[in-house]
């Protein structure tokens, strides 16, 4: 029992550390200049993105490309610029985090 409890506590710590790391990465890559977790800024909130793409096959790959190459027309007239400073691995990590926001 103690071992299971300890394992749960450690897993929770690693999971929450990962979430903080992704938020820090989003800040470092300037994502937060246009996006916020819970409210629309220039672009949609991460919660709105997660809701829009929930359960959609291929959404992660599509959004990874959008983060890296930019896009327009999905959320209104303001285009999302390309982000050449974001590697594919970073984009994938960020997208997984964004899609986990609810």
Steps between C-alpha positions, in 0.01 A plus 500: 500500500774746596692410186193566281434831671860607454488401134183706448655803668815474287302458178289805588812705563650401165173569317458844653867580440445412134203736480705782648783420261262527202362833623858622539582380148193682365622818671857453376384453140272808519177301462355687797535831315190402299343213699391435857374183664151618587418810296537632147775752437609553140449130436267247660544373853665164541179370657308601186758328280478184711120503478497559123740216424390253768470152355603605148725251329824660383446818703837479672695473172291777343561735791872423515525616139292807575727596790807468281370636167217729610149511363191711446123494483414243767454743790423820313684751285820530706759252364730299721858567390754228442723421798840397363648522852289198602638156414266218401561326834418821690191558285378145567556542872315833501210363296458202731488743793252729325273208411504390865352833617134468593 
